[in-house]
């Protein structure tokens, strides 16, 4: 358990640093930004303690907020995604799946992993950009941000997962 926690902490720090130093400066067409740190929440295995998922998600969101100057927006959005992840993962698993099954492309299959990542990233982007806009005054920009960031993030997640195999 301690090895798992240390490994998770190392991935946590690597994702926060990658987001803060690289991905925060990439804005495709002015709308789409890669939010790689959502990958951390997508990867929680089956039957991981839900309270731990919520804590990891909240602190990851808080760390992202510190580097992006978005007070509480990433923390709130990522905590919701952390809350939904175990329930959505159960929808994509077969009934006789092992207890500690990892959420990965190699175990779920490419299609199921893609759908799981797509739903979780979409929920994150929907809540994040809704809180950011705090209304629908410029709803077209809001829509471009949600769709563009979701598509770009899922594309990068699938690429990372393919390389990680």
N, C-alpha and C positions, 0 to 999 in steps of 0.2 A: 504494500500500500504506500509506503514511503517513497519507493522508486517511482510509482505512478504519479504521485504528487509532485516530485521533483521534475519528472519529465513534462508534466502538464505546466508547471511553473516556467520551465525553459521555453516551451512552445508559446506560452502566454507572453513572455517578454519578447520573443522573436517576432511575434505577430504585431505587438504594439510598436516595436521599433521599426519594423518594415512599413507599417501604416504611417507612422509619424515622420519617418525620414524619406520615404519614397512615394507611397501611394497617395498621400494627401496633396501632392503637387501635380498629380495627373488628373486633368479634367478634360475628358474627351468631348469635343464640341461644346464645351462650357457647361455641360449637364451631367455627364456620367463620370463617376469617380469609383475606383475599385475600393471596396470595403472588405478587405481580406480577413479582418479579425472576426467576422461572422463565422468563418470556417471553424474556429475554435469551438463554437457552440454546436455546430452541425455534427462534429466528430465525437460527441459524448456517447459512450457505449450504452447498451441496454442495461437496465437495472442499476445504473449509477444513481447514487442518492440524489433525490430531487432537490433537497435543500442545498447540496453541494453544487449542483448545476446552477441554481439561482445565485449563489454567492459568487461562483466563478464568473458568471455572466454579468452580474452587477459590477464587480470590480474590473472586469475587462472593459465594460462600457464606461466606467468612471475614468479608467486610464486613457481611453480614447478621447474622452471629453477634455481631459487635461491638456492633451496635445493639439486638439482641434478647436479649442475655444468654443465648444458647444455645451454650455452648462446643463448637464443632466439629460440631454436629449439622447445620447448614445446609451447612457446607463439605463434609462427607462425602456428604450426600444430593445436593447439586448436582453434585459431582464424578462421582457415579455416573450422574446424568442426562446430564452432558456426555459421558461415555463411551458411553452408549447412543444418543445423538442421531444421530450419522452413520449408524449401522446401521439405526435405525428410519426415518430419512429415505429411505434407499435402498429400503426396502420400499414406500414410497408414491409413488416417482417412476417415470415410464415409462422404458423402456430407452434411448430416444433423447433423453433430457433433456440440456440443455446442462450443461457442466462447472461453471459458476458459478451454477447455479440457486439463487435465494433461497428459503428456506423461508417462504412467505407464503401467505395465502389467495388472492391473485390469481394465483399461479403453480401452486399445488397443487389449488386448488378448495376450496370450503367444507367438504365432507365429509372429504376427506383431511387437510386442515389441522386440523379438529376432532379427528379420530381421533389424529393425531400429538400434538397438544397434550394430549389427554386421557390418552394412555398415559404421556407424559413427566411430566405433573403428578401422575398417580396414583402412579407409581413414586417420585417425590420425596416426596409426602405419606406414602406407605406406609413408606418408610424413615425419614423425619423423625419421625413420630409413634411409630414402633416404638422408635427410639432414645430419644425423650423419655419414653415410658412405661417403658422398660427392663424389660418384662415385660407380661403380660396380666392383671394383677390386676383392673383395671376395663376389661375388653375392650369393653364397650358404649360407654364414653366414647371409647376409642381408635377404634372403628368410626365413631362420629359425627364425630370430628375428621377422619379420613381422607376419608370420603365428603363431608362438608360443605365442607371446605376444597378438595377436588378440584373439586367442582361449582361453587363460588363463583369459584375461580381461573380455571377454564376459561371460565366465563361472562364474566368480566372480560377475559380474553385475546381471546375472540372479539369482544367489543365494541370493544376497542382496535384489533384487526386490521381490523374493519369500518370504523372511523373513519379508520384509516391509509390505506386504499385511496385 
